[in-house]
């Protein structure tokens, strides 16, 4: 494949795993590299489990050149327009899912919505801790009052890690559980979606609206939710300590781990190559 120049390449970077520190903040080093990358014509967007408002708060003045994949890739959000495209929803599942969510002591439930907001429908210490740590504003709501077409994901925050919530959830939802996808984002966080969003759907929500082809996309992946994108992108890079399936799928690995500069290594390397060829 012919190597594209820095201003002809769109970099899609995992924000949570590769740009933020352990406390969930964007370090000054990363901000400096992002600013340098942009000043040399670099084009960037991000993938994040967080809501659009949380992502915008973390990035501050960092400008994105394409819609960001937020809420775990279920929403392609264009910050310049303040609007998003939902890539899945619980449409038609109000009675079978949203009104059947179990009430468990020590388990908080939040809904990520297609308008970018987060609604808390059951409170817990774990829910409050995570949403504060992730800079996520939320409003209290009732699951019975929301429309399924407006709900992207259901997040369960457990006060006790690895609490056996899945059997209870499957029992409460009955046959509807067979059509849903459950995945642990952390030992105390379970996410429920109405099936998996395909990599093709994510790519098409990011690249064509911004004028890029798949071959111009460089994916810097830190989480397995980006695996399909790794397969589809023209170039794919993962940190040295990435999950085995990501390392097998990617074109190359960085020399550094996810928390020791993998994103900075890739972006600064692109800047250096651009300066050398200028």
VMD Tcl script that draws the C-alpha trace (Angstrom):
set ca {
  {0.00 0.00 0.00}
  {1.29 3.44 -0.91}
  {2.05 5.46 2.20}
  {-0.17 8.52 2.52}
  {1.01 11.86 3.85}
  {0.13 13.08 7.32}
  {-2.62 15.39 6.06}
  {-4.18 12.60 3.98}
  {-4.39 10.18 6.90}
  {-7.09 10.06 9.56}
  {-5.92 8.59 12.87}
  {-8.59 6.95 15.03}
  {-7.12 6.57 18.52}
  {-8.46 4.82 21.61}
  {-8.88 7.72 24.03}
  {-9.50 5.77 27.25}
  {-6.68 3.23 26.96}
  {-4.00 5.19 25.11}
  {-4.37 8.92 25.76}
  {-5.59 9.11 29.36}
  {-3.57 8.35 32.48}
  {-4.57 6.01 35.31}
  {-6.61 8.78 36.94}
  {-8.59 9.33 33.74}
  {-6.96 12.66 32.81}
  {-5.26 13.77 29.60}
  {-1.61 14.42 30.62}
  {0.21 17.52 29.44}
  {2.64 15.39 27.39}
  {-0.22 13.95 25.40}
  {-1.73 17.42 24.91}
  {1.60 18.70 23.61}
  {1.95 15.80 21.16}
  {-1.63 16.24 19.96}
  {-1.04 19.96 19.42}
  {2.20 19.26 17.51}
  {0.45 16.60 15.43}
  {-2.37 18.99 14.51}
  {0.05 21.82 13.71}
  {1.76 19.62 11.11}
  {-1.53 18.83 9.41}
  {-2.39 15.67 11.31}
  {-6.02 14.54 11.37}
  {-7.36 12.85 14.49}
  {-10.51 11.43 15.99}
  {-11.09 9.13 18.96}
  {-12.85 5.99 20.20}
  {-14.16 6.02 23.77}
  {-16.49 4.23 26.15}
  {-17.47 7.64 27.53}
  {-20.29 9.99 26.62}
  {-19.75 12.92 24.20}
  {-19.82 15.49 27.01}
  {-17.19 13.57 28.98}
  {-14.97 13.24 25.89}
  {-15.26 16.96 25.13}
  {-14.38 17.86 28.73}
  {-11.27 15.66 28.60}
  {-10.06 16.86 25.21}
  {-10.57 20.54 25.98}
  {-9.34 22.52 22.99}
  {-8.18 19.47 21.01}
  {-10.03 19.58 17.68}
  {-11.22 16.42 15.96}
  {-11.25 16.03 12.18}
  {-14.03 13.44 11.99}
  {-16.92 12.14 14.09}
  {-15.76 10.44 17.30}
  {-16.91 6.93 18.15}
  {-18.23 7.32 21.70}
  {-20.32 5.19 24.06}
  {-18.26 2.16 23.06}
  {-18.73 2.71 19.33}
  {-22.53 2.86 19.47}
  {-22.65 6.59 18.67}
  {-20.73 8.54 16.02}
  {-20.69 12.08 17.39}
  {-19.76 15.16 15.36}
  {-18.56 17.76 17.86}
  {-18.45 20.57 15.31}
  {-22.18 20.14 14.69}
  {-23.18 18.99 18.17}
  {-25.05 15.98 16.83}
  {-24.59 12.23 16.59}
  {-25.61 9.18 14.58}
  {-26.81 6.21 16.62}
  {-25.43 2.87 15.39}
  {-27.80 0.77 17.51}
  {-30.77 1.19 19.85}
  {-33.23 -0.66 22.07}
  {-36.11 0.30 19.78}
  {-39.13 -1.90 20.43}
  {-37.62 -3.31 23.63}
  {-39.32 -1.02 26.12}
  {-41.56 -3.76 27.52}
  {-39.16 -6.70 27.22}
  {-35.97 -5.02 28.46}
  {-36.17 -1.46 29.79}
  {-39.13 -2.10 32.10}
  {-37.75 -5.50 33.19}
  {-34.34 -4.43 34.52}
  {-33.80 -6.12 37.90}
  {-33.53 -4.13 41.10}
  {-30.50 -5.39 43.01}
  {-28.90 -4.00 46.13}
  {-25.52 -2.48 45.34}
  {-26.06 -2.38 41.57}
  {-26.51 0.97 39.83}
  {-27.94 1.26 36.33}
  {-27.29 4.04 33.81}
  {-28.48 4.52 30.24}
  {-26.34 6.09 27.52}
  {-28.65 7.97 25.16}
  {-28.48 8.82 21.46}
  {-28.47 12.56 22.26}
  {-25.21 12.06 24.16}
  {-26.68 12.29 27.66}
  {-26.43 9.75 30.48}
  {-29.46 8.88 32.59}
  {-29.13 7.16 35.97}
  {-32.13 4.94 36.67}
  {-30.82 3.10 39.77}
  {-28.19 4.62 42.06}
  {-25.25 2.86 43.72}
  {-21.87 3.81 45.12}
  {-20.16 2.23 42.12}
  {-22.25 4.23 39.66}
  {-21.52 7.54 41.39}
  {-17.80 6.72 41.63}
  {-17.42 5.81 37.96}
  {-19.42 8.69 36.53}
  {-17.52 11.20 38.65}
  {-14.17 9.63 37.74}
  {-15.10 9.69 34.06}
  {-16.31 13.32 34.15}
  {-19.77 12.18 33.04}
  {-22.71 14.46 33.88}
  {-25.96 12.58 34.43}
  {-29.60 13.11 35.27}
  {-31.90 10.93 37.33}
  {-34.58 9.22 35.30}
  {-37.02 6.33 35.20}
  {-36.41 3.54 32.68}
  {-40.15 3.33 32.09}
  {-40.17 6.93 30.84}
  {-37.58 6.56 28.07}
  {-38.08 5.39 24.50}
  {-36.07 2.38 23.40}
  {-35.05 4.12 20.18}
  {-33.20 6.71 22.29}
  {-31.17 4.19 24.35}
  {-27.77 3.03 23.08}
  {-26.38 1.04 26.01}
  {-27.34 -0.05 29.51}
  {-24.51 0.07 32.06}
  {-24.54 -1.83 35.35}
  {-22.16 -0.60 38.07}
  {-21.60 -3.06 40.91}
  {-20.43 -2.09 44.39}
  {-18.97 -5.60 44.79}
  {-16.62 -6.60 41.98}
  {-17.52 -9.71 39.97}
  {-20.92 -9.92 41.64}
  {-22.86 -12.66 39.77}
  {-25.31 -10.31 38.07}
  {-25.62 -12.12 34.72}
  {-27.82 -15.02 35.93}
  {-30.19 -12.55 37.60}
  {-30.27 -10.39 34.49}
  {-30.97 -13.36 32.21}
  {-33.76 -14.55 34.50}
  {-35.37 -11.09 34.63}
  {-35.23 -10.56 30.87}
  {-36.22 -14.09 29.88}
  {-36.19 -14.80 26.14}
  {-35.15 -11.20 25.36}
  {-31.71 -11.89 26.89}
  {-30.83 -14.15 23.95}
  {-30.88 -11.19 21.56}
  {-28.66 -8.93 23.69}
  {-24.91 -8.70 24.10}
  {-23.40 -8.47 27.59}
  {-19.75 -7.56 28.15}
  {-17.62 -6.58 31.14}
  {-15.78 -3.30 30.67}
  {-14.20 -3.64 34.12}
  {-14.52 -6.04 37.07}
  {-17.35 -3.89 38.44}
  {-18.92 -2.69 35.18}
  {-21.18 -4.66 32.85}
  {-22.56 -3.22 29.62}
  {-25.64 -4.45 27.77}
  {-26.22 -3.65 24.10}
  {-28.84 -4.79 21.57}
  {-26.21 -6.81 19.69}
  {-22.74 -5.88 18.44}
  {-22.10 -2.88 16.20}
  {-20.11 -4.00 13.17}
  {-16.77 -2.51 12.27}
  {-18.18 -1.58 8.86}
  {-20.95 0.46 10.47}
  {-18.43 2.30 12.66}
  {-16.05 2.93 9.77}
  {-18.84 4.22 7.51}
  {-20.02 6.60 10.25}
  {-16.52 8.10 10.58}
  {-14.74 8.08 7.22}
  {-17.14 8.95 4.35}
  {-18.74 11.94 6.17}
  {-15.23 13.35 6.60}
  {-14.03 12.61 3.08}
  {-11.73 9.68 3.91}
  {-11.53 6.20 2.43}
  {-10.85 3.12 4.55}
  {-7.34 2.99 3.11}
  {-6.61 6.43 4.58}
  {-7.60 5.35 8.09}
  {-4.97 4.49 10.68}
  {-6.43 2.81 13.76}
  {-4.49 2.94 17.02}
  {-6.38 0.39 19.09}
  {-6.14 -0.32 22.79}
  {-9.36 -2.26 23.42}
  {-10.92 -5.31 21.82}
  {-14.07 -3.36 20.91}
  {-11.93 -1.89 18.11}
  {-10.93 -5.28 16.68}
  {-13.18 -5.05 13.60}
  {-11.78 -1.60 12.85}
  {-8.26 -2.99 13.08}
  {-9.16 -5.49 10.34}
  {-10.79 -2.87 8.09}
  {-8.38 0.07 8.35}
  {-5.65 0.75 5.83}
  {-3.14 0.82 8.68}
  {-3.54 -0.55 12.18}
  {-1.26 -0.17 15.18}
  {-1.55 -1.54 18.71}
  {0.57 -1.03 21.84}
  {3.16 -3.65 22.76}
  {0.99 -4.95 25.63}
  {-2.28 -5.14 23.67}
  {-4.58 -8.16 23.93}
  {-3.39 -11.15 21.85}
  {-6.24 -10.86 19.33}
  {-5.33 -7.21 18.67}
  {-1.64 -8.02 18.22}
  {-2.49 -10.79 15.73}
  {-4.81 -8.56 13.71}
  {-2.73 -5.36 13.59}
  {-0.19 -4.41 10.94}
  {2.34 -3.43 13.58}
  {2.96 -2.78 17.26}
  {4.52 0.18 19.03}
  {7.68 -0.24 21.08}
  {5.93 1.15 24.15}
  {3.00 -0.12 26.23}
  {-0.42 1.50 26.36}
  {0.38 3.52 29.49}
  {3.98 4.42 28.64}
  {3.50 6.39 25.44}
  {2.11 4.22 22.62}
  {-0.09 7.02 21.28}
  {2.66 9.63 21.57}
  {5.08 7.25 19.83}
  {2.82 6.82 16.81}
  {1.76 10.47 16.45}
  {5.24 11.89 16.99}
  {6.63 9.35 14.51}
  {4.16 10.58 11.89}
  {5.25 14.17 12.55}
  {8.92 13.25 12.16}
  {8.29 11.45 8.87}
  {6.30 14.45 7.61}
  {9.16 16.81 8.50}
  {11.75 14.52 6.90}
  {9.85 14.29 3.61}
  {9.05 18.02 3.49}
}
mol new
graphics top color blue
foreach p $ca { graphics top sphere $p radius 0.5 }
foreach p [lrange $ca 0 end-1] q [lrange $ca 1 end] { graphics top cylinder $p $q radius 0.2 }
display resetview
